[in-house]
Amino acid sequence: MSRSACNESITVKAITREPGPLGVQTETVDSEVTLWGSVEELSAKSRLEYQQQNVNVTHRVKFRDAPALSFADSELEWNGLTLRPVGPPSRQHPRSGWTVIDCEDITNGA
């Protein structure tokens, strides 16, 4: 993937979740940063492979030279969708600096 392939604006939001009154969970956005990257919707076959591992992965997000974000307790907003990382990011090519994050779509409720 070339550097020019990172042509989509993706907002990364650090989220804090705390129990509120009556046990209802409240969410607070601690910080927000917008990065350029690419988002790939996974095929049905790829989704099935993840489901066999009891993980619901719907999208793969790639950043080039992403800042040192843990992506734990974070959500990514892209194209009207809200994506939640299902695990820590991985480096696809350490020398080229690609960061890859597998996510699930939680747009219609988490």
Secondary structure, 3 states (H helix, E strand, C coil): CCHHHCCEEEEEEEEEEEECHHHCEEEEEEEEEEEEEEEEECCHHHHHHHHCCCCCCCEEEEEECCCCCCCCCEEEEECCEEEEECCCCEECCCCCCEEEEEEEECCCCC
